[in-house]
Amino acid sequence: MSEPGPGDDWKVKLRYGRISTPFQHFALIADGIAGPLLDGFDCRPGPAIMSIKAWASDADEAVDMICNVGGQIGFSLKGKVEVFDAELDQPPREHPFAYNISFVPYSDASDCDE
């Protein structure tokens, strides 16, 4: 597979088979705990949701990616990972990859007054 060049309408070419990829596109969200994160990532320590988009061979590989990438960044998964279809923001590459990694902190229910 050759990389689409700048200015190419890679989404149209992908849709109509002018470029192809062995990968599928996924969006994933995972519940977990943000610790000290690597430079370039921002989230207060504590409960958070991590989201990514990924090009992967299948959903299982995409889940492995969010687990591994999260761990490398400083995020520990504590719950299930949900996998969705999503709008393509980046073209496929020669190898699987994750992008648009973000975090949303939330308050743990035990922090709330009843």
C-alpha positions as CSV (number, residue, x, y, z in Angstrom):
1,M,0.0,0.0,0.0
2,S,1.4,3.4,-0.8
3,E,0.7,6.4,1.4
4,P,-1.7,8.9,0.0
5,G,0.0,12.2,-0.6
6,P,-0.9,15.7,0.7
7,G,-3.9,17.0,-1.1
8,D,-5.1,13.6,-2.1
9,D,-8.7,12.8,-1.3
10,W,-7.7,9.6,0.5
11,K,-11.2,9.0,1.9
12,V,-12.8,8.9,-1.5
13,K,-9.9,6.7,-2.9
14,L,-10.3,4.3,0.1
15,R,-14.1,4.1,-0.3
16,Y,-13.9,3.3,-4.0
17,G,-10.9,0.9,-3.7
18,R,-8.3,3.1,-5.4
19,I,-6.2,2.6,-2.3
20,S,-6.6,-0.4,0.0
21,T,-5.5,-1.5,3.5
22,P,-5.6,-4.7,5.4
23,F,-6.7,-2.7,8.4
24,Q,-10.1,-1.6,9.8
25,H,-10.8,1.7,11.6
26,F,-12.0,1.9,15.1
27,A,-12.8,4.3,17.9
28,L,-12.3,3.1,21.5
29,I,-13.1,4.3,24.9
30,A,-11.8,2.8,28.2
31,D,-12.5,3.5,31.9
32,G,-9.4,3.7,34.1
33,I,-7.1,5.7,36.3
34,A,-4.9,8.4,35.1
35,G,-1.6,8.6,36.9
36,P,1.3,10.9,36.0
37,L,1.0,11.1,32.2
38,L,3.8,11.5,29.7
39,D,4.6,15.0,28.4
40,G,2.1,16.0,25.7
41,F,-0.9,14.4,27.5
42,D,-3.0,16.2,30.1
43,C,-5.4,14.8,32.7
44,R,-5.7,15.3,36.4
45,P,-4.7,12.1,38.3
46,G,-7.6,9.9,39.2
47,P,-10.7,8.3,37.4
48,A,-10.8,9.1,33.7
49,I,-12.0,7.9,30.4
50,M,-9.3,7.4,27.7
51,S,-10.3,7.5,24.0
52,I,-8.4,6.8,20.8
53,K,-8.9,6.1,17.2
54,A,-7.0,3.3,15.6
55,W,-6.2,1.5,12.4
56,A,-5.9,-2.2,13.4
57,S,-6.3,-5.7,11.9
58,D,-9.4,-6.3,14.0
59,A,-11.2,-5.2,17.1
60,D,-9.1,-7.4,19.4
61,E,-5.9,-5.8,18.1
62,A,-7.4,-2.3,18.6
63,V,-8.3,-3.2,22.3
64,D,-4.7,-4.5,22.7
65,M,-3.5,-1.1,21.4
66,I,-5.5,1.0,23.8
67,C,-4.3,-1.2,26.7
68,N,-0.6,-1.0,25.7
69,V,-0.7,2.7,24.7
70,G,-2.5,3.6,27.8
71,G,0.0,1.8,30.0
72,Q,2.9,3.5,28.2
73,I,1.3,7.0,28.7
74,G,0.5,6.4,32.4
75,F,-3.2,5.3,32.2
76,S,-4.3,2.0,33.9
77,L,-7.5,0.4,32.6
78,K,-9.9,-0.7,35.3
79,G,-13.0,-1.5,33.3
80,K,-14.2,-2.6,30.0
81,V,-13.2,-1.2,26.6
82,E,-15.9,-0.2,24.2
83,V,-15.2,-0.3,20.4
84,F,-17.1,1.8,17.8
85,D,-17.1,2.8,14.2
86,A,-15.9,6.3,13.8
87,E,-15.2,9.0,11.2
88,L,-11.8,8.6,9.6
89,D,-9.4,11.5,10.5
90,Q,-6.2,10.0,9.3
91,P,-5.4,7.7,6.4
92,P,-4.2,4.1,7.0
93,R,-0.5,3.4,7.0
94,E,1.8,0.4,6.5
95,H,1.3,-0.7,10.1
96,P,-1.4,-0.5,12.7
97,F,-1.4,2.7,14.7
98,A,-3.4,4.8,17.2
99,Y,-4.1,8.5,17.1
100,N,-6.4,11.2,18.6
101,I,-5.5,10.0,22.1
102,S,-7.4,12.0,24.8
103,F,-8.5,11.8,28.4
104,V,-11.6,13.1,30.2
105,P,-11.4,13.0,34.0
106,Y,-14.5,12.4,36.1
107,S,-15.4,12.2,39.8
108,D,-15.7,8.8,41.3
109,A,-19.3,8.1,42.6
110,S,-17.8,7.5,46.1
111,D,-16.8,11.2,46.1
112,C,-20.5,12.3,45.9
113,D,-22.6,13.1,48.9
114,E,-25.8,11.1,49.1
